Structure formats: C-alpha cells, structure tokens
C-alpha cells in the first residue's frame, strides 16, 4: 500500500482560501514543530498592523483628493 498522496489539482481554479496552499501548510507545520507559536503570532500581528496603517493612509489620501475635487 502506497502512502504517497497527490496534492489537489488547482489547474484553472482560483484558490479562494489561502490555507489550501502547501506553502502555508508547511509554514504552520514549521511553527508547530519548533514551538514558535508566540513568535509567529507577534510577527503576524505586526504585519497586520502595518497593512492596516497603510490602508488607513491610502484612504485618507483618497478622501483628501475627493474633498479637493468637490471644493474646486
């Protein structure tokens, strides 16, 4: 009996859930096997915060630009 498993084919399909990615699964496995849950959590929260800050800045710029157009 063979223990080889094939990854699901994604030809022509868009992955809707990033957790289906083999790379993400390997990352989770690495974190778990090496006891890096706390460190990974800190890194992920830092990344999410940075992304949200950038999003807020871009929204402010768009609002300011729209406001300028209304005034003119």
PDB file of N, CA, C, O and CB in Angstrom:
ATOM      1  N   UNK A   1       0.840  -1.171   0.000  1.00  0.00           N
ATOM      2  CA  UNK A   1       0.000   0.000   0.000  1.00  0.00           C
ATOM      3  C   UNK A   1       0.889   1.239   0.000  1.00  0.00           C
ATOM      4  O   UNK A   1       1.822   1.327   0.798  1.00  0.00           O
ATOM      5  CB  UNK A   1      -0.958  -0.005   1.214  1.00  0.00           C
ATOM      6  N   UNK A   2       0.619   2.173  -0.862  1.00  0.00           N
ATOM      7  CA  UNK A   2       1.425   3.373  -1.009  1.00  0.00           C
ATOM      8  C   UNK A   2       0.913   4.475  -0.083  1.00  0.00           C
ATOM      9  O   UNK A   2      -0.293   4.618   0.121  1.00  0.00           O
ATOM     10  CB  UNK A   2       1.418   3.851  -2.470  1.00  0.00           C
ATOM     11  N   UNK A   3       1.844   5.251   0.472  1.00  0.00           N
ATOM     12  CA  UNK A   3       1.460   6.363   1.341  1.00  0.00           C
ATOM     13  C   UNK A   3       1.616   7.696   0.630  1.00  0.00           C
ATOM     14  O   UNK A   3       1.471   8.747   1.254  1.00  0.00           O
ATOM     15  CB  UNK A   3       2.294   6.354   2.617  1.00  0.00           C
ATOM     16  N   UNK A   4       1.904   7.671  -0.647  1.00  0.00           N
ATOM     17  CA  UNK A   4       2.073   8.901  -1.415  1.00  0.00           C
ATOM     18  C   UNK A   4       0.696   9.494  -1.682  1.00  0.00           C
ATOM     19  O   UNK A   4      -0.214   8.804  -2.142  1.00  0.00           O
ATOM     20  CB  UNK A   4       2.838   8.638  -2.752  1.00  0.00           C
ATOM     21  N   UNK A   5       0.561  10.773  -1.388  1.00  0.00           N
ATOM     22  CA  UNK A   5      -0.699  11.449  -1.656  1.00  0.00           C
ATOM     23  C   UNK A   5      -0.443  12.555  -2.663  1.00  0.00           C
ATOM     24  O   UNK A   5       0.614  13.186  -2.664  1.00  0.00           O
ATOM     25  CB  UNK A   5      -1.329  12.015  -0.351  1.00  0.00           C
ATOM     26  N   UNK A   6      -1.412  12.775  -3.502  1.00  0.00           N
ATOM     27  CA  UNK A   6      -1.292  13.821  -4.503  1.00  0.00           C
ATOM     28  C   UNK A   6      -1.983  15.070  -3.992  1.00  0.00           C
ATOM     29  O   UNK A   6      -3.041  15.009  -3.366  1.00  0.00           O
ATOM     30  CB  UNK A   6      -1.889  13.374  -5.856  1.00  0.00           C
ATOM     31  N   UNK A   7      -1.351  16.221  -4.279  1.00  0.00           N
ATOM     32  CA  UNK A   7      -1.969  17.488  -3.929  1.00  0.00           C
ATOM     33  C   UNK A   7      -3.154  17.708  -4.862  1.00  0.00           C
ATOM     34  O   UNK A   7      -3.111  17.304  -6.023  1.00  0.00           O
ATOM     35  CB  UNK A   7      -0.945  18.667  -4.022  1.00  0.00           C
ATOM     36  N   UNK A   8      -4.206  18.342  -4.366  1.00  0.00           N
ATOM     37  CA  UNK A   8      -5.354  18.596  -5.231  1.00  0.00           C
ATOM     38  C   UNK A   8      -4.956  19.492  -6.402  1.00  0.00           C
ATOM     39  O   UNK A   8      -4.192  20.444  -6.243  1.00  0.00           O
ATOM     40  CB  UNK A   8      -6.499  19.241  -4.431  1.00  0.00           C
ATOM     41  N   UNK A   9      -5.476  19.176  -7.551  1.00  0.00           N
ATOM     42  CA  UNK A   9      -5.159  19.944  -8.748  1.00  0.00           C
ATOM     43  C   UNK A   9      -5.839  21.300  -8.690  1.00  0.00           C
ATOM     44  O   UNK A   9      -7.027  21.394  -8.385  1.00  0.00           O
ATOM     45  CB  UNK A   9      -5.583  19.182 -10.015  1.00  0.00           C
ATOM     46  N   UNK A  10      -5.082  22.355  -8.985  1.00  0.00           N
ATOM     47  CA  UNK A  10      -5.641  23.704  -8.994  1.00  0.00           C
ATOM     48  C   UNK A  10      -5.600  24.281 -10.397  1.00  0.00           C
ATOM     49  O   UNK A  10      -5.708  25.496 -10.568  1.00  0.00           O
ATOM     50  CB  UNK A  10      -4.881  24.616  -8.021  1.00  0.00           C
ATOM     51  N   UNK A  11      -5.447  23.431 -11.405  1.00  0.00           N
ATOM     52  CA  UNK A  11      -5.423  23.906 -12.782  1.00  0.00           C
ATOM     53  C   UNK A  11      -6.758  24.551 -13.117  1.00  0.00           C
ATOM     54  O   UNK A  11      -7.809  23.915 -13.033  1.00  0.00           O
ATOM     55  CB  UNK A  11      -5.112  22.752 -13.762  1.00  0.00           C
ATOM     56  N   UNK A  12      -6.701  25.825 -13.497  1.00  0.00           N
ATOM     57  CA  UNK A  12      -7.910  26.523 -13.887  1.00  0.00           C
ATOM     58  C   UNK A  12      -8.784  26.947 -12.726  1.00  0.00           C
ATOM     59  O   UNK A  12      -9.860  27.505 -12.941  1.00  0.00           O
ATOM     60  CB  UNK A  12      -8.694  25.674 -14.792  1.00  0.00           C
ATOM     61  N   UNK A  13      -8.357  26.701 -11.525  1.00  0.00           N
ATOM     62  CA  UNK A  13      -9.144  27.083 -10.351  1.00  0.00           C
ATOM     63  C   UNK A  13      -8.396  28.165  -9.584  1.00  0.00           C
ATOM     64  O   UNK A  13      -7.165  28.172  -9.543  1.00  0.00           O
ATOM     65  CB  UNK A  13      -9.426  25.851  -9.436  1.00  0.00           C
ATOM     66  N   UNK A  14      -9.126  29.051  -8.996  1.00  0.00           N
ATOM     67  CA  UNK A  14      -8.538  30.074  -8.143  1.00  0.00           C
ATOM     68  C   UNK A  14      -8.717  29.619  -6.705  1.00  0.00           C
ATOM     69  O   UNK A  14      -9.823  29.285  -6.281  1.00  0.00           O
ATOM     70  CB  UNK A  14      -9.191  31.485  -8.386  1.00  0.00           C
ATOM     71  N   UNK A  15      -7.621  29.607  -5.961  1.00  0.00           N
ATOM     72  CA  UNK A  15      -7.730  29.229  -4.551  1.00  0.00           C
ATOM     73  C   UNK A  15      -8.429  30.349  -3.802  1.00  0.00           C
ATOM     74  O   UNK A  15      -7.933  31.474  -3.743  1.00  0.00           O
ATOM     75  CB  UNK A  15      -6.328  28.936  -3.930  1.00  0.00           C
ATOM     76  N   UNK A  16      -9.557  30.044  -3.245  1.00  0.00           N
ATOM     77  CA  UNK A  16     -10.301  31.053  -2.508  1.00  0.00           C
ATOM     78  C   UNK A  16      -9.829  31.154  -1.064  1.00  0.00           C
ATOM     79  O   UNK A  16     -10.030  32.177  -0.410  1.00  0.00           O
ATOM     80  CB  UNK A  16     -11.784  30.741  -2.549  1.00  0.00           C
ATOM     81  N   UNK A  17      -9.211  30.107  -0.576  1.00  0.00           N
ATOM     82  CA  UNK A  17      -8.770  30.083   0.804  1.00  0.00           C
ATOM     83  C   UNK A  17      -7.266  29.873   0.820  1.00  0.00           C
ATOM     84  O   UNK A  17      -6.777  28.840   0.362  1.00  0.00           O
ATOM     85  CB  UNK A  17      -9.502  28.977   1.611  1.00  0.00           C
ATOM     86  N   UNK A  18      -6.530  30.843   1.344  1.00  0.00           N
ATOM     87  CA  UNK A  18      -5.076  30.747   1.311  1.00  0.00           C
ATOM     88  C   UNK A  18      -4.565  29.559   2.105  1.00  0.00           C
ATOM     89  O   UNK A  18      -3.434  29.126   1.887  1.00  0.00           O
ATOM     90  CB  UNK A  18      -4.459  32.018   1.842  1.00  0.00           C
ATOM     91  N   UNK A  19      -5.349  29.023   3.006  1.00  0.00           N
ATOM     92  CA  UNK A  19      -4.900  27.884   3.812  1.00  0.00           C
ATOM     93  C   UNK A  19      -4.769  26.610   2.986  1.00  0.00           C
ATOM     94  O   UNK A  19      -4.192  25.629   3.454  1.00  0.00           O
ATOM     95  CB  UNK A  19      -5.863  27.648   4.963  1.00  0.00           C
ATOM     96  N   UNK A  20      -5.291  26.612   1.776  1.00  0.00           N
ATOM     97  CA  UNK A  20      -5.146  25.453   0.904  1.00  0.00           C
ATOM     98  C   UNK A  20      -3.751  25.364   0.311  1.00  0.00           C
ATOM     99  O   UNK A  20      -3.396  24.337  -0.268  1.00  0.00           O
ATOM    100  CB  UNK A  20      -6.174  25.503  -0.207  1.00  0.00           C
ATOM    101  N   UNK A  21      -2.962  26.399   0.439  1.00  0.00           N
ATOM    102  CA  UNK A  21      -1.628  26.440  -0.142  1.00  0.00           C
ATOM    103  C   UNK A  21      -0.680  25.523   0.622  1.00  0.00           C
ATOM    104  O   UNK A  21      -0.688  25.497   1.853  1.00  0.00           O
ATOM    105  CB  UNK A  21      -1.091  27.874  -0.151  1.00  0.00           C
ATOM    106  N   UNK A  22       0.129  24.778  -0.108  1.00  0.00           N
ATOM    107  CA  UNK A  22       1.108  23.880   0.519  1.00  0.00           C
ATOM    108  C   UNK A  22       2.153  24.680   1.285  1.00  0.00           C
ATOM    109  O   UNK A  22       2.634  24.231   2.326  1.00  0.00           O
ATOM    110  CB  UNK A  22       1.793  22.994  -0.543  1.00  0.00           C
ATOM    111  N   UNK A  23       2.509  25.861   0.783  1.00  0.00           N
ATOM    112  CA  UNK A  23       3.499  26.690   1.471  1.00  0.00           C
ATOM    113  C   UNK A  23       3.001  27.130   2.842  1.00  0.00           C
ATOM    114  O   UNK A  23       3.755  27.120   3.815  1.00  0.00           O
ATOM    115  CB  UNK A  23       3.843  27.914   0.626  1.00  0.00           C
ATOM    116  N   UNK A  24       1.746  27.511   2.914  1.00  0.00           N
ATOM    117  CA  UNK A  24       1.172  27.940   4.190  1.00  0.00           C
ATOM    118  C   UNK A  24       1.104  26.760   5.148  1.00  0.00           C
ATOM    119  O   UNK A  24       1.400  26.900   6.334  1.00  0.00           O
ATOM    120  CB  UNK A  24      -0.234  28.552   3.985  1.00  0.00           C
ATOM    121  N   UNK A  25       0.718  25.609   4.639  1.00  0.00           N
ATOM    122  CA  UNK A  25       0.664  24.412   5.478  1.00  0.00           C
ATOM    123  C   UNK A  25       2.051  24.072   6.022  1.00  0.00           C
ATOM    124  O   UNK A  25       2.191  23.727   7.195  1.00  0.00           O
ATOM    125  CB  UNK A  25       0.096  23.221   4.682  1.00  0.00           C
ATOM    126  N   UNK A  26       3.068  24.168   5.179  1.00  0.00           N
ATOM    127  CA  UNK A  26       4.440  23.913   5.628  1.00  0.00           C
ATOM    128  C   UNK A  26       4.884  24.930   6.672  1.00  0.00           C
ATOM    129  O   UNK A  26       5.588  24.582   7.620  1.00  0.00           O
ATOM    130  CB  UNK A  26       5.400  23.937   4.440  1.00  0.00           C
ATOM    131  N   UNK A  27       4.477  26.181   6.501  1.00  0.00           N
ATOM    132  CA  UNK A  27       4.812  27.209   7.485  1.00  0.00           C
ATOM    133  C   UNK A  27       4.181  26.877   8.834  1.00  0.00           C
ATOM    134  O   UNK A  27       4.850  26.937   9.866  1.00  0.00           O
ATOM    135  CB  UNK A  27       4.345  28.598   7.001  1.00  0.00           C
ATOM    136  N   UNK A  28       2.888  26.527   8.830  1.00  0.00           N
ATOM    137  CA  UNK A  28       2.218  26.161  10.076  1.00  0.00           C
ATOM    138  C   UNK A  28       2.907  24.969  10.737  1.00  0.00           C
ATOM    139  O   UNK A  28       3.087  24.950  11.954  1.00  0.00           O
ATOM    140  CB  UNK A  28       0.740  25.840   9.814  1.00  0.00           C
ATOM    141  N   UNK A  29       3.289  23.984   9.941  1.00  0.00           N
ATOM    142  CA  UNK A  29       3.962  22.800  10.471  1.00  0.00           C
ATOM    143  C   UNK A  29       5.301  23.189  11.100  1.00  0.00           C
ATOM    144  O   UNK A  29       5.636  22.711  12.184  1.00  0.00           O
ATOM    145  CB  UNK A  29       4.174  21.751   9.356  1.00  0.00           C
ATOM    146  N   UNK A  30       6.066  24.050  10.431  1.00  0.00           N
ATOM    147  CA  UNK A  30       7.357  24.506  10.944  1.00  0.00           C
ATOM    148  C   UNK A  30       7.187  25.220  12.280  1.00  0.00           C
ATOM    149  O   UNK A  30       7.930  24.965  13.228  1.00  0.00           O
ATOM    150  CB  UNK A  30       8.040  25.435   9.930  1.00  0.00           C
ATOM    151  N   UNK A  31       6.211  26.109  12.350  1.00  0.00           N
ATOM    152  CA  UNK A  31       5.953  26.851  13.586  1.00  0.00           C
ATOM    153  C   UNK A  31       5.597  25.886  14.709  1.00  0.00           C
ATOM    154  O   UNK A  31       6.110  26.012  15.821  1.00  0.00           O
ATOM    155  CB  UNK A  31       4.819  27.882  13.382  1.00  0.00           C
ATOM    156  N   UNK A  32       4.732  24.935  14.432  1.00  0.00           N
ATOM    157  CA  UNK A  32       4.293  23.984  15.455  1.00  0.00           C
ATOM    158  C   UNK A  32       5.442  23.091  15.925  1.00  0.00           C
ATOM    159  O   UNK A  32       5.623  22.898  17.127  1.00  0.00           O
ATOM    160  CB  UNK A  32       3.150  23.122  14.918  1.00  0.00           C
ATOM    161  N   UNK A  33       6.213  22.549  14.991  1.00  0.00           N
ATOM    162  CA  UNK A  33       7.288  21.621  15.345  1.00  0.00           C
ATOM    163  C   UNK A  33       8.411  22.288  16.126  1.00  0.00           C
ATOM    164  O   UNK A  33       9.088  21.629  16.915  1.00  0.00           O
ATOM    165  CB  UNK A  33       7.852  20.990  14.098  1.00  0.00           C
ATOM    166  N   UNK A  34       8.618  23.579  15.920  1.00  0.00           N
ATOM    167  CA  UNK A  34       9.712  24.273  16.578  1.00  0.00           C
ATOM    168  C   UNK A  34       9.259  25.132  17.758  1.00  0.00           C
ATOM    169  O   UNK A  34      10.060  25.873  18.327  1.00  0.00           O
ATOM    170  CB  UNK A  34      10.430  25.128  15.585  1.00  0.00           C
ATOM    171  N   UNK A  35       8.000  25.037  18.122  1.00  0.00           N
ATOM    172  CA  UNK A  35       7.496  25.765  19.284  1.00  0.00           C
ATOM    173  C   UNK A  35       7.583  27.272  19.123  1.00  0.00           C
ATOM    174  O   UNK A  35       7.967  27.977  20.055  1.00  0.00           O
ATOM    175  CB  UNK A  35       8.252  25.353  20.510  1.00  0.00           C
ATOM    176  N   UNK A  36       7.230  27.766  17.953  1.00  0.00           N
ATOM    177  CA  UNK A  36       7.360  29.191  17.662  1.00  0.00           C
ATOM    178  C   UNK A  36       6.014  29.902  17.585  1.00  0.00           C
ATOM    179  O   UNK A  36       5.878  30.901  16.877  1.00  0.00           O
ATOM    180  CB  UNK A  36       8.106  29.382  16.366  1.00  0.00           C
ATOM    181  N   UNK A  37       5.027  29.399  18.301  1.00  0.00           N
ATOM    182  CA  UNK A  37       3.687  29.991  18.211  1.00  0.00           C
ATOM    183  C   UNK A  37       3.675  31.441  18.660  1.00  0.00           C
ATOM    184  O   UNK A  37       3.079  32.289  17.995  1.00  0.00           O
ATOM    185  CB  UNK A  37       2.702  29.193  19.045  1.00  0.00           C
ATOM    186  N   UNK A  38       4.320  31.734  19.772  1.00  0.00           N
ATOM    187  CA  UNK A  38       4.326  33.104  20.288  1.00  0.00           C
ATOM    188  C   UNK A  38       5.016  34.043  19.310  1.00  0.00           C
ATOM    189  O   UNK A  38       4.503  35.118  18.999  1.00  0.00           O
ATOM    190  CB  UNK A  38       5.019  33.165  21.658  1.00  0.00           C
ATOM    191  N   UNK A  39       6.183  33.629  18.827  1.00  0.00           N
ATOM    192  CA  UNK A  39       6.948  34.465  17.912  1.00  0.00           C
ATOM    193  C   UNK A  39       6.192  34.682  16.604  1.00  0.00           C
ATOM    194  O   UNK A  39       6.164  35.792  16.072  1.00  0.00           O
ATOM    195  CB  UNK A  39       8.314  33.837  17.635  1.00  0.00           C
ATOM    196  N   UNK A  40       5.584  33.622  16.091  1.00  0.00           N
ATOM    197  CA  UNK A  40       4.818  33.736  14.847  1.00  0.00           C
ATOM    198  C   UNK A  40       3.623  34.663  15.046  1.00  0.00           C
ATOM    199  O   UNK A  40       3.285  35.444  14.157  1.00  0.00           O
ATOM    200  CB  UNK A  40       4.343  32.344  14.367  1.00  0.00           C
ATOM    201  N   UNK A  41       2.992  34.577  16.202  1.00  0.00           N
ATOM    202  CA  UNK A  41       1.870  35.459  16.499  1.00  0.00           C
ATOM    203  C   UNK A  41       2.280  36.914  16.546  1.00  0.00           C
ATOM    204  O   UNK A  41       1.574  37.781  16.031  1.00  0.00           O
ATOM    205  CB  UNK A  41       1.239  35.071  17.806  1.00  0.00           C
ATOM    206  N   UNK A  42       3.429  37.187  17.166  1.00  0.00           N
ATOM    207  CA  UNK A  42       3.926  38.560  17.220  1.00  0.00           C
ATOM    208  C   UNK A  42       4.240  39.091  15.824  1.00  0.00           C
ATOM    209  O   UNK A  42       3.915  40.231  15.494  1.00  0.00           O
ATOM    210  CB  UNK A  42       5.172  38.639  18.103  1.00  0.00           C
ATOM    211  N   UNK A  43       4.869  38.260  15.019  1.00  0.00           N
ATOM    212  CA  UNK A  43       5.208  38.672  13.657  1.00  0.00           C
ATOM    213  C   UNK A  43       3.943  38.944  12.850  1.00  0.00           C
ATOM    214  O   UNK A  43       3.847  39.957  12.157  1.00  0.00           O
ATOM    215  CB  UNK A  43       6.064  37.595  12.960  1.00  0.00           C
ATOM    216  N   UNK A  44       2.975  38.038  12.943  1.00  0.00           N
ATOM    217  CA  UNK A  44       1.738  38.210  12.182  1.00  0.00           C
ATOM    218  C   UNK A  44       0.970  39.452  12.632  1.00  0.00           C
ATOM    219  O   UNK A  44       0.417  40.168  11.797  1.00  0.00           O
ATOM    220  CB  UNK A  44       0.855  36.972  12.325  1.00  0.00           C
ATOM    221  N   UNK A  45       0.929  39.717  13.935  1.00  0.00           N
ATOM    222  CA  UNK A  45       0.217  40.903  14.404  1.00  0.00           C
ATOM    223  C   UNK A  45       0.918  42.176  13.942  1.00  0.00           C
ATOM    224  O   UNK A  45       0.257  43.170  13.642  1.00  0.00           O
ATOM    225  CB  UNK A  45       0.102  40.889  15.932  1.00  0.00           C
ATOM    226  N   UNK A  46       2.247  42.158  13.881  1.00  0.00           N
ATOM    227  CA  UNK A  46       2.996  43.309  13.384  1.00  0.00           C
ATOM    228  C   UNK A  46       2.701  43.544  11.906  1.00  0.00           C
ATOM    229  O   UNK A  46       2.519  44.683  11.477  1.00  0.00           O
ATOM    230  CB  UNK A  46       4.505  43.105  13.601  1.00  0.00           C
ATOM    231  N   UNK A  47       2.656  42.474  11.140  1.00  0.00           N
ATOM    232  CA  UNK A  47       2.371  42.588   9.705  1.00  0.00           C
ATOM    233  C   UNK A  47       0.959  43.119   9.481  1.00  0.00           C
ATOM    234  O   UNK A  47       0.753  44.006   8.653  1.00  0.00           O
ATOM    235  CB  UNK A  47       2.544  41.223   9.006  1.00  0.00           C
ATOM    236  N   UNK A  48      -0.010  42.582  10.212  1.00  0.00           N
ATOM    237  CA  UNK A  48      -1.399  43.021  10.061  1.00  0.00           C
ATOM    238  C   UNK A  48      -1.530  44.491  10.432  1.00  0.00           C
ATOM    239  O   UNK A  48      -2.226  45.240   9.746  1.00  0.00           O
ATOM    240  CB  UNK A  48      -2.340  42.164  10.931  1.00  0.00           C
ATOM    241  N   UNK A  49      -0.879  44.910  11.496  1.00  0.00           N
ATOM    242  CA  UNK A  49      -0.927  46.312  11.917  1.00  0.00           C
ATOM    243  C   UNK A  49      -0.344  47.216  10.843  1.00  0.00           C
ATOM    244  O   UNK A  49      -0.916  48.261  10.534  1.00  0.00           O
ATOM    245  CB  UNK A  49      -0.169  46.507  13.238  1.00  0.00           C
ATOM    246  N   UNK A  50       0.788  46.822  10.270  1.00  0.00           N
ATOM    247  CA  UNK A  50       1.416  47.626   9.220  1.00  0.00           C
ATOM    248  C   UNK A  50       0.509  47.726   7.995  1.00  0.00           C
ATOM    249  O   UNK A  50       0.396  48.794   7.393  1.00  0.00           O
ATOM    250  CB  UNK A  50       2.777  47.025   8.825  1.00  0.00           C
ATOM    251  N   UNK A  51      -0.134  46.629   7.628  1.00  0.00           N
ATOM    252  CA  UNK A  51      -1.040  46.655   6.482  1.00  0.00           C
ATOM    253  C   UNK A  51      -2.243  47.554   6.745  1.00  0.00           C
ATOM    254  O   UNK A  51      -2.671  48.294   5.859  1.00  0.00           O
ATOM    255  CB  UNK A  51      -1.509  45.241   6.145  1.00  0.00           C
ATOM    256  N   UNK A  52      -2.785  47.494   7.948  1.00  0.00           N
ATOM    257  CA  UNK A  52      -3.931  48.339   8.285  1.00  0.00           C
ATOM    258  C   UNK A  52      -3.542  49.810   8.297  1.00  0.00           C
ATOM    259  O   UNK A  52      -4.310  50.659   7.844  1.00  0.00           O
ATOM    260  CB  UNK A  52      -4.509  47.940   9.645  1.00  0.00           C
ATOM    261  N   UNK A  53      -2.349  50.121   8.814  1.00  0.00           N
ATOM    262  CA  UNK A  53      -1.885  51.504   8.827  1.00  0.00           C
ATOM    263  C   UNK A  53      -1.740  52.037   7.406  1.00  0.00           C
ATOM    264  O   UNK A  53      -2.131  53.170   7.124  1.00  0.00           O
ATOM    265  CB  UNK A  53      -0.550  51.616   9.575  1.00  0.00           C
ATOM    266  N   UNK A  54      -1.180  51.224   6.510  1.00  0.00           N
ATOM    267  CA  UNK A  54      -1.042  51.640   5.116  1.00  0.00           C
ATOM    268  C   UNK A  54      -2.404  51.849   4.471  1.00  0.00           C
ATOM    269  O   UNK A  54      -2.588  52.777   3.684  1.00  0.00           O
ATOM    270  CB  UNK A  54      -0.240  50.604   4.325  1.00  0.00           C
ATOM    271  N   UNK A  55      -3.353  50.990   4.803  1.00  0.00           N
ATOM    272  CA  UNK A  55      -4.699  51.113   4.255  1.00  0.00           C
ATOM    273  C   UNK A  55      -5.351  52.405   4.736  1.00  0.00           C
ATOM    274  O   UNK A  55      -6.010  53.093   3.957  1.00  0.00           O
ATOM    275  CB  UNK A  55      -5.558  49.899   4.651  1.00  0.00           C
ATOM    276  N   UNK A  56      -5.171  52.736   6.012  1.00  0.00           N
ATOM    277  CA  UNK A  56      -5.736  53.968   6.551  1.00  0.00           C
ATOM    278  C   UNK A  56      -5.137  55.182   5.861  1.00  0.00           C
ATOM    279  O   UNK A  56      -5.849  56.131   5.534  1.00  0.00           O
ATOM    280  CB  UNK A  56      -5.504  54.050   8.061  1.00  0.00           C
ATOM    281  N   UNK A  57      -3.819  55.153   5.638  1.00  0.00           N
ATOM    282  CA  UNK A  57      -3.157  56.277   4.977  1.00  0.00           C
ATOM    283  C   UNK A  57      -3.685  56.466   3.565  1.00  0.00           C
ATOM    284  O   UNK A  57      -3.935  57.592   3.137  1.00  0.00           O
ATOM    285  CB  UNK A  57      -1.644  56.065   4.947  1.00  0.00           C
ATOM    286  N   UNK A  58      -3.853  55.373   2.846  1.00  0.00           N
ATOM    287  CA  UNK A  58      -4.341  55.489   1.469  1.00  0.00           C
ATOM    288  C   UNK A  58      -5.784  55.986   1.444  1.00  0.00           C
ATOM    289  O   UNK A  58      -6.160  56.740   0.546  1.00  0.00           O
ATOM    290  CB  UNK A  58      -4.236  54.135   0.744  1.00  0.00           C
ATOM    291  N   UNK A  59      -6.597  55.575   2.418  1.00  0.00           N
ATOM    292  CA  UNK A  59      -7.975  56.063   2.488  1.00  0.00           C
ATOM    293  C   UNK A  59      -7.993  57.560   2.762  1.00  0.00           C
ATOM    294  O   UNK A  59      -8.783  58.295   2.170  1.00  0.00           O
ATOM    295  CB  UNK A  59      -8.765  55.312   3.576  1.00  0.00           C
ATOM    296  N   UNK A  60      -7.124  58.009   3.659  1.00  0.00           N
ATOM    297  CA  UNK A  60      -7.060  59.439   3.969  1.00  0.00           C
ATOM    298  C   UNK A  60      -6.676  60.234   2.731  1.00  0.00           C
ATOM    299  O   UNK A  60      -7.244  61.293   2.465  1.00  0.00           O
ATOM    300  CB  UNK A  60      -6.057  59.706   5.105  1.00  0.00           C
ATOM    301  N   UNK A  61      -5.708  59.722   1.971  1.00  0.00           N
ATOM    302  CA  UNK A  61      -5.282  60.415   0.755  1.00  0.00           C
ATOM    303  C   UNK A  61      -6.423  60.484  -0.251  1.00  0.00           C
ATOM    304  O   UNK A  61      -6.639  61.522  -0.876  1.00  0.00           O
ATOM    305  CB  UNK A  61      -4.065  59.713   0.130  1.00  0.00           C
ATOM    306  N   UNK A  62      -7.156  59.382  -0.412  1.00  0.00           N
ATOM    307  CA  UNK A  62      -8.277  59.371  -1.356  1.00  0.00           C
ATOM    308  C   UNK A  62      -9.363  60.346  -0.920  1.00  0.00           C
ATOM    309  O   UNK A  62      -9.936  61.055  -1.746  1.00  0.00           O
ATOM    310  CB  UNK A  62      -8.860  57.955  -1.485  1.00  0.00           C
ATOM    311  N   UNK A  63      -9.648  60.380   0.391  1.00  0.00           N
ATOM    312  CA  UNK A  63     -10.672  61.296   0.887  1.00  0.00           C
ATOM    313  C   UNK A  63     -10.245  62.741   0.690  1.00  0.00           C
ATOM    314  O   UNK A  63     -11.057  63.583   0.307  1.00  0.00           O
ATOM    315  CB  UNK A  63     -10.962  61.028   2.368  1.00  0.00           C
ATOM    316  N   UNK A  64      -8.968  63.035   0.950  1.00  0.00           N
ATOM    317  CA  UNK A  64      -8.466  64.393   0.775  1.00  0.00           C
ATOM    318  C   UNK A  64      -8.538  64.798  -0.694  1.00  0.00           C
ATOM    319  O   UNK A  64      -8.893  65.932  -1.015  1.00  0.00           O
ATOM    320  CB  UNK A  64      -7.020  64.508   1.295  1.00  0.00           C
ATOM    321  N   UNK A  65      -8.204  63.873  -1.576  1.00  0.00           N
ATOM    322  CA  UNK A  65      -8.243  64.156  -3.013  1.00  0.00           C
ATOM    323  C   UNK A  65      -9.683  64.398  -3.457  1.00  0.00           C
ATOM    324  O   UNK A  65      -9.939  65.307  -4.247  1.00  0.00           O
ATOM    325  CB  UNK A  65      -7.616  62.990  -3.820  1.00  0.00           C
ATOM    326  N   UNK A  66     -10.618  63.603  -2.964  1.00  0.00           N
ATOM    327  CA  UNK A  66     -12.025  63.764  -3.317  1.00  0.00           C
ATOM    328  C   UNK A  66     -12.566  65.078  -2.773  1.00  0.00           C
ATOM    329  O   UNK A  66     -13.372  65.743  -3.424  1.00  0.00           O
ATOM    330  CB  UNK A  66     -12.854  62.587  -2.785  1.00  0.00           C
ATOM    331  N   UNK A  67     -12.131  65.441  -1.601  1.00  0.00           N
ATOM    332  CA  UNK A  67     -12.576  66.691  -0.988  1.00  0.00           C
ATOM    333  C   UNK A  67     -12.077  67.882  -1.796  1.00  0.00           C
ATOM    334  O   UNK A  67     -12.808  68.853  -1.987  1.00  0.00           O
ATOM    335  CB  UNK A  67     -12.084  66.788   0.470  1.00  0.00           C
ATOM    336  N   UNK A  68     -10.832  67.810  -2.273  1.00  0.00           N
ATOM    337  CA  UNK A  68     -10.277  68.885  -3.099  1.00  0.00           C
ATOM    338  C   UNK A  68     -11.085  69.048  -4.378  1.00  0.00           C
ATOM    339  O   UNK A  68     -11.363  70.170  -4.803  1.00  0.00           O
ATOM    340  CB  UNK A  68      -8.804  68.605  -3.436  1.00  0.00           C
ATOM    341  N   UNK A  69     -11.462  67.933  -4.990  1.00  0.00           N
ATOM    342  CA  UNK A  69     -12.233  67.995  -6.227  1.00  0.00           C
ATOM    343  C   UNK A  69     -13.604  68.615  -5.985  1.00  0.00           C
ATOM    344  O   UNK A  69     -14.098  69.354  -6.836  1.00  0.00           O
ATOM    345  CB  UNK A  69     -12.386  66.597  -6.832  1.00  0.00           C
ATOM    346  N   UNK A  70     -14.227  68.332  -4.845  1.00  0.00           N
ATOM    347  CA  UNK A  70     -15.537  68.900  -4.525  1.00  0.00           C
ATOM    348  C   UNK A  70     -15.445  70.406  -4.340  1.00  0.00           C
ATOM    349  O   UNK A  70     -16.321  71.145  -4.789  1.00  0.00           O
ATOM    350  CB  UNK A  70     -16.111  68.249  -3.262  1.00  0.00           C
ATOM    351  N   UNK A  71     -14.385  70.863  -3.680  1.00  0.00           N
ATOM    352  CA  UNK A  71     -14.217  72.285  -3.386  1.00  0.00           C
ATOM    353  C   UNK A  71     -13.995  73.068  -4.674  1.00  0.00           C
ATOM    354  O   UNK A  71     -14.475  74.194  -4.801  1.00  0.00           O
ATOM    355  CB  UNK A  71     -13.040  72.504  -2.415  1.00  0.00           C
ATOM    356  N   UNK A  72     -13.291  72.501  -5.608  1.00  0.00           N
ATOM    357  CA  UNK A  72     -12.978  73.215  -6.858  1.00  0.00           C
ATOM    358  C   UNK A  72     -14.132  73.229  -7.749  1.00  0.00           C
ATOM    359  O   UNK A  72     -14.058  73.783  -8.845  1.00  0.00           O
ATOM    360  CB  UNK A  72     -11.816  72.611  -7.569  1.00  0.00           C
TER     361      UNK A  72
END
